[in-house]
């Protein structure tokens, strides 16, 4: 049944995406922040389809730590789900992502229009030098910049070294850095079509303290995110009557 429901989601998500691609095309003429509302409709619609087709819901903890102004979100990355949720939680999410994505016809146009910051992950320090002014510009517009410090999706129970780019942002950007933990990989794994029913938990942690050294910041950020993620990943994944609700910042 899980495989069948996942297949149904895949079909409906493809159809919905095709419709949204057409609807969003004239939106390329809109100001960037207004275009972001279309992106939020797209992401929100996919989350609804996940709930209806796959029984996959979500809940938010730490809502009091959500930034309402310019900020940098340093989030764990386990699933494609992680690229959808911030358009629901935040006013103006701008993603730092790999350059290859913005080269995809049509889809890449929409990423660029939304303000996405594309970097060449193989460029090392040159990529960081390119990223820093772009992040500063996004923050100046009041955006919340989404960074996945590991640079790629990792399975539950695993983690990759945190890239130095997040430390460079900590030293330069005039904005809080807010860590985020989640357990989405328990339900929607990397390169997996099957979505397991249940409740994904996303937890917003308190902002990182100012004044840390580069190494101390990276160690503290990794400790906070990985510890919280491990705790969330140890929770039961079977849905229960008491958890089949979506918790949003307003609830």
N, C-alpha and C positions, 0 to 999 in steps of 0.2 A: 504493500500500500504506500509506503514511503517513497519508493521509486516512482510509482504512478503519479503521486501528488507532485513530486519534484519535476516530472516530465510535463505535467500540466502547467506548472509555474513557468517552466522554460518557454513553452509555446506562447502563453499569455504575455509573459514579459517581453518576448520578441515582438509580438504584435503591438503592445503598448508602447514599446520603444520606437517602433516604426512610426506610429502616430505622433509621438512627441517630437521625433526628429523633424517631421513635416511642420508641426505647429511652431517649433522653435526657430525654424529657418528665417521667417520675417523678423523674429526677435533679435537677430544679429544687428538690426538697425537701432535697437533700444540702448539706452545707457547701461553700463555694466551692471549696476546694482538692481535695476529693474529686470534685466535678463536673469539674474540670480534667482528671482522668484519663479521663473519657468523651470530652472534647474531643480528648485526645491519641489515643485509639483511632480516632476519626473521621479526624483528619488523617493518622495513620499508615496507615490503611486506604486512603486516597486515594493516598498515595505508593506503596503496594504495587500498586495498580491501574495507576498510571502506569508502573511498572516492567514489569508483566506485559503490559499492552496496548500500550504505546507504546515499550517499550525505553528508557525515560527513567529513569536512575539518578542518584545524587548521591554526592558525596564531600565530606568536611570536611577543611579544613586549619586549622592554628592552634588545635587542640583545647585546647592548654594555656592559651589565653586565655579559654576559656569560663567565665563566672562561675557559681559554685555558690550564691551568696547574693544578696541584693538588689543590683541593678545596672540600668543603663539601656543598652539595645542601640540604637545608632544605625546603622541598616541601609540599604543601597541597596535600591531597590524597582523591579524590572523586570517582575515577573510575579505572577500569582495564587499561584504556587508558594511565593513568599516568605511568604505568610500561613499556610502549612501547616508549614513545616520547623521553626519554633521550638518547636512543641509536641512535637517529637521530640527536639530538642537540649537543651531547658531544662526545669527542674522545674515552674516556675509562670509561664509567659509571660502578660503582660497587655498588650494592644495599646492604643495611642493611635490612634483612628480617627475618621472623619467621622461626625457625629451621625446622618446619614440611615440608616446601616446598622443602628443599634439600633431603628429604627422599623419594620423589616421584621418582619411577623408570624412568631412562633415563632423564626426564626433570630435576630432581635434579642433575644429573651428569653435565648437561650443566650449571646449575646455579653455581655449585661449580667451574667448569672449568673457568667460566668468572670472578671468584674472589668474588662472593657474600659472604657476611658476615652474617652467620646464628646465631641467638641468641634465647635463650629460654625466651620468653616474661614474663613468670611466675617467673623467677629467680631473679628479682629485681636487687639489687646491684651487685650480682654475674654476671648477664648478662652484666652489664656495664663494669665490670672489664675484661670480656672476649672480649667485643667489642673494647675497646680502643686500645690494641696493634694490633689488626687486621686492624683497620682503619689506624693506623700509618704506617703499612706495605703497605697498598694500596696507601696511599698518597706518600710514598717514591718511588713508581713505577710510579708516575705521574697521578694516577687515580683521577676521580671525584666521591666522595662517595655520594650516594643518600640516604638521611634519610627522612622518613616521621615522623615528630615529634609527631603526634597524635597516631601513631602506628597502625592505621587502617583506612579504608575508612569512610568518613563521608558525609552525604547528603548535598546538597547546603542549606545554611542557618543554618547549624549545625556545631559545632566543639567540639572536646574532649580536655581534658587537655593535654598540651604538656608535654611529658615525660622528666625526668631529664637527660636522656642520652645525649641529644643534648647540654645541658649545660656543661656536663662533657667533651664533644668534644671541646666545645668553650674554656674551660680552659686549655686543654692539647694539642690539635692538632695544629701543626704549619702550618695552612692553613686558608684561608678565608672561612667564612660561608655565603653562598649566599641564601637568601630567594626566594622562587618561589610561585606565586599564580596562580590559574587556575579555570576554570569553567566547567570542563569536565563532572561533575555529572549532568548538565542540559541535556546532550545529551545521556549519557550512564551511567545509574544509577547502584548502587550496587545491585547485584543479579538480574539485569534486562537484558533480552535478546533483548529487543527492543532498537534500536539506532535511535535517532531523527536526521533528517538532519539539518545542520547548520554549524557554524564555532566555534570550540573550541578556546578560547584564553588562552595562557599560557604566563605569564608575569614574567620576571626575574628582581628582585629588586636589588638595590645596596647592596653590601656586608655589613655585620654587622660591626659596629665600634668595635675597640679593647678597652680593659680596663674596660669593664662593670663588675659589680658584677654578681654573678650567678642569683639572682632574677631579677635584672635589665635587664640582657640579655634575660631571658625567657619572661619577660613582653614585651620587645621591639620587639622580634622576633614574638611573637603571635600577637601583635598589627599590625605589618607590613603585615604579611601574611593574617590575617583575614580581615583587612580593604580592602586590594587590592582584595581579593577573593570576598568579599561582593559586591564591585563595579563591578567586572566582572560578577558576577551572576545576577546583576540587568540589564544587557544589554539584548536587544531583542534577542531571540533565533531563530527567523525565518530567513532563508537564504535570502539574497538579491543579485541582480546582482553585486553590488559594493563590496561584501565581499566573493564571491565564488572563492577565490584564496588562495593558500597556501603561507604564508610568511615564509621564511627561513632566517637564519642568513646571507646568501649570498645575499639576495634580498634587 
